[in-house]
Amino acid sequence: MNLEERISHLLKHGKLRTTNTRRRVLKEFLALGNIALSGGELEKVFRDRAEENGEEKMDRITLYRTLRTFEEAGIIHQAVDTSGKMKFALCSEDCTTDHHEDSHAHFHCKNCEKTVCLNHVTFPVINLPKNFQLQDQQLVLSGICDECAA
């Protein structure tokens, strides 16, 4: 499936109409793969690209609405790390509007501040005390990424 087909598939999967902004944001997430970015980092990417290539500037409010819409539609998920910034990454195909399948670790590089989804690292089984109800879990690993270690 080529890039345009993947974008169309994701929007259809999320039951969203196609807009230029949604296409641009999805294109960026697809290019990133398993790397998470904050809204501010995405703003900078689009601002720099607009300056370099003469592309249309991305309105900040529209960008944040798009991120919220994508999260609600099961297209992206929050990637928690130790930076204190809310970051987002592309969801797996199993995510839906009702359920995010994001029970994996996130790795935060202390050097370059990059956050990466580690989809193969899952949560350990936790045996909670009687009557405790787990509603959320986050596993954040931090250290130095492969690029910074090289």
The 8 nearest C-alpha neighbors of each residue, nearest first, counted from 0:
[[1, 4, 5, 2, 3, 8, 6, 7],
 [2, 0, 4, 3, 5, 6, 7, 8],
 [3, 1, 5, 4, 6, 0, 26, 29],
 [4, 2, 6, 5, 1, 7, 0, 26],
 [3, 5, 7, 1, 2, 6, 0, 8],
 [6, 4, 8, 2, 3, 7, 9, 1],
 [7, 5, 3, 9, 8, 4, 2, 10],
 [8, 6, 4, 10, 5, 9, 11, 3],
 [7, 9, 5, 11, 6, 10, 12, 4],
 [10, 8, 12, 6, 11, 7, 5, 13],
 [9, 11, 15, 13, 7, 12, 8, 14],
 [10, 12, 14, 8, 13, 9, 15, 7],
 [13, 11, 9, 10, 14, 8, 15, 95],
 [12, 14, 72, 10, 11, 15, 9, 73],
 [15, 13, 11, 12, 10, 16, 72, 9],
 [16, 14, 10, 13, 11, 17, 12, 72],
 [17, 15, 18, 10, 14, 11, 21, 13],
 [16, 18, 15, 21, 10, 22, 19, 7],
 [19, 17, 21, 20, 22, 16, 23, 15],
 [18, 20, 22, 21, 23, 17, 24, 25],
 [21, 19, 23, 22, 18, 24, 62, 57],
 [22, 20, 24, 18, 23, 19, 25, 65],
 [21, 23, 19, 25, 20, 24, 26, 18],
 [24, 22, 26, 20, 21, 25, 19, 27],
 [25, 23, 27, 21, 26, 22, 20, 28],
 [26, 24, 28, 22, 27, 23, 21, 29],
 [25, 27, 23, 29, 24, 28, 22, 30],
 [26, 28, 30, 24, 25, 29, 31, 23],
 [29, 27, 31, 25, 30, 26, 89, 32],
 [28, 30, 26, 32, 31, 27, 25, 89],
 [29, 31, 27, 28, 32, 26, 25, 33],
 [32, 30, 28, 34, 29, 33, 27, 35],
 [33, 31, 29, 30, 34, 28, 89, 88],
 [32, 34, 116, 115, 31, 88, 35, 89],
 [33, 35, 115, 31, 32, 114, 88, 116],
 [36, 34, 88, 87, 114, 86, 115, 78],
 [37, 35, 86, 87, 40, 41, 38, 88],
 [38, 36, 86, 40, 39, 85, 87, 41],
 [37, 39, 41, 40, 42, 36, 63, 86],
 [40, 38, 42, 37, 41, 43, 36, 44],
 [39, 41, 37, 43, 42, 38, 36, 44],
 [42, 40, 44, 38, 43, 39, 45, 37],
 [43, 41, 39, 45, 40, 44, 46, 38],
 [42, 44, 46, 40, 41, 45, 47, 39],
 [45, 43, 41, 47, 42, 46, 48, 40],
 [44, 46, 48, 42, 43, 47, 49, 41],
 [47, 45, 43, 49, 48, 44, 42, 56],
 [48, 46, 50, 44, 49, 45, 43, 51],
 [47, 49, 45, 51, 50, 46, 52, 44],
 [50, 48, 54, 53, 46, 47, 52, 56],
 [49, 51, 47, 48, 53, 52, 46, 54],
 [52, 50, 48, 49, 53, 47, 54, 46],
 [53, 51, 54, 49, 48, 50, 47, 55],
 [52, 54, 49, 50, 51, 55, 48, 56],
 [55, 53, 49, 52, 56, 48, 50, 51],
 [54, 56, 49, 57, 53, 45, 46, 48],
 [57, 55, 49, 46, 54, 58, 45, 50],
 [58, 56, 59, 45, 55, 62, 46, 42],
 [57, 59, 61, 60, 62, 56, 42, 63],
 [60, 58, 62, 61, 57, 63, 42, 64],
 [61, 59, 63, 62, 58, 64, 65, 57],
 [60, 62, 64, 58, 59, 63, 65, 57],
 [63, 61, 65, 59, 60, 64, 58, 66],
 [62, 64, 66, 60, 65, 61, 67, 59],
 [65, 63, 61, 67, 66, 62, 68, 60],
 [64, 66, 68, 62, 63, 67, 61, 69],
 [65, 67, 63, 69, 68, 64, 70, 62],
 [66, 68, 70, 64, 65, 69, 71, 63],
 [69, 67, 65, 71, 66, 70, 64, 72],
 [70, 68, 72, 74, 66, 71, 67, 75],
 [69, 71, 75, 67, 73, 72, 68, 76],
 [70, 72, 68, 69, 73, 96, 67, 74],
 [73, 71, 96, 13, 69, 70, 74, 68],
 [74, 72, 95, 96, 94, 70, 71, 75],
 [73, 75, 69, 90, 72, 70, 89, 13],
 [76, 74, 89, 90, 70, 88, 69, 73],
 [77, 75, 87, 70, 88, 90, 78, 89],
 [76, 78, 87, 86, 79, 88, 85, 75],
 [79, 77, 86, 87, 88, 76, 35, 80],
 [78, 80, 77, 86, 85, 105, 139, 137],
 [79, 81, 82, 139, 107, 78, 105, 83],
 [80, 82, 83, 107, 79, 139, 141, 84],
 [83, 81, 84, 80, 112, 107, 79, 85],
 [82, 84, 81, 85, 80, 79, 86, 37],
 [85, 83, 82, 86, 37, 80, 79, 81],
 [84, 86, 37, 83, 79, 77, 87, 78],
 [87, 85, 37, 36, 78, 77, 35, 84],
 [86, 88, 77, 35, 78, 36, 76, 37],
 [89, 87, 35, 75, 76, 34, 78, 90],
 [88, 90, 75, 28, 74, 76, 33, 91],
 [91, 89, 75, 74, 76, 94, 88, 92],
 [90, 92, 93, 94, 89, 100, 101, 74],
 [91, 93, 94, 90, 95, 74, 100, 9],
 [94, 92, 91, 100, 95, 99, 90, 98],
 [95, 93, 99, 73, 100, 92, 91, 98],
 [96, 94, 73, 98, 97, 99, 72, 93],
 [95, 97, 72, 73, 71, 98, 94, 13],
 [98, 96, 95, 99, 73, 94, 71, 72],
 [97, 99, 95, 96, 94, 100, 73, 93],
 [100, 98, 94, 101, 95, 73, 97, 76],
 [99, 101, 94, 102, 93, 98, 91, 90],
 [102, 100, 99, 103, 76, 90, 91, 94],
 [103, 101, 100, 121, 122, 104, 137, 136],
 [102, 104, 121, 118, 101, 120, 117, 122],
 [103, 105, 138, 117, 120, 139, 121, 116],
 [104, 106, 116, 139, 117, 115, 140, 138],
 [105, 107, 140, 115, 141, 114, 139, 116],
 [108, 106, 114, 141, 113, 80, 140, 109],
 [109, 107, 143, 112, 142, 144, 113, 110],
 [108, 110, 112, 142, 143, 111, 107, 141],
 [109, 111, 108, 112, 143, 147, 142, 144],
 [110, 112, 113, 108, 109, 147, 144, 143],
 [113, 111, 108, 109, 110, 107, 114, 82],
 [114, 112, 108, 111, 107, 115, 34, 35],
 [115, 113, 107, 35, 106, 34, 108, 112],
 [114, 116, 34, 106, 105, 33, 35, 117],
 [117, 115, 105, 33, 118, 34, 104, 106],
 [116, 118, 104, 119, 120, 105, 103, 115],
 [117, 119, 103, 120, 116, 104, 121, 102],
 [118, 120, 117, 121, 103, 104, 116, 102],
 [121, 119, 117, 118, 103, 104, 122, 105],
 [122, 120, 103, 102, 104, 119, 123, 118],
 [121, 123, 103, 102, 124, 120, 138, 104],
 [122, 124, 125, 121, 120, 138, 126, 103],
 [125, 123, 122, 126, 121, 127, 136, 102],
 [124, 126, 127, 123, 122, 133, 128, 136],
 [127, 125, 124, 128, 129, 131, 123, 133],
 [126, 128, 125, 131, 129, 132, 133, 130],
 [127, 129, 131, 130, 126, 132, 125, 133],
 [128, 130, 131, 127, 132, 126, 133, 125],
 [131, 129, 132, 128, 127, 133, 126, 134],
 [132, 130, 129, 128, 127, 133, 134, 126],
 [133, 131, 134, 130, 127, 129, 128, 135],
 [134, 132, 135, 131, 136, 127, 125, 130],
 [135, 133, 132, 136, 131, 137, 127, 102],
 [136, 134, 133, 137, 132, 102, 138, 101],
 [135, 137, 138, 134, 133, 102, 122, 103],
 [138, 136, 139, 135, 79, 104, 102, 103],
 [137, 139, 104, 105, 140, 136, 122, 103],
 [140, 138, 105, 80, 104, 106, 137, 141],
 [139, 141, 106, 105, 107, 138, 142, 104],
 [142, 140, 107, 106, 108, 139, 109, 143],
 [141, 143, 108, 109, 107, 144, 140, 106],
 [142, 144, 108, 109, 148, 147, 110, 145],
 [145, 143, 108, 147, 146, 148, 142, 107],
 [144, 146, 148, 147, 149, 143, 108, 142],
 [147, 145, 149, 148, 144, 143, 111, 108],
 [146, 148, 144, 149, 145, 143, 110, 111],
 [147, 149, 145, 146, 144, 143, 110, 142],
 [148, 146, 147, 145, 144, 143, 110, 111]]
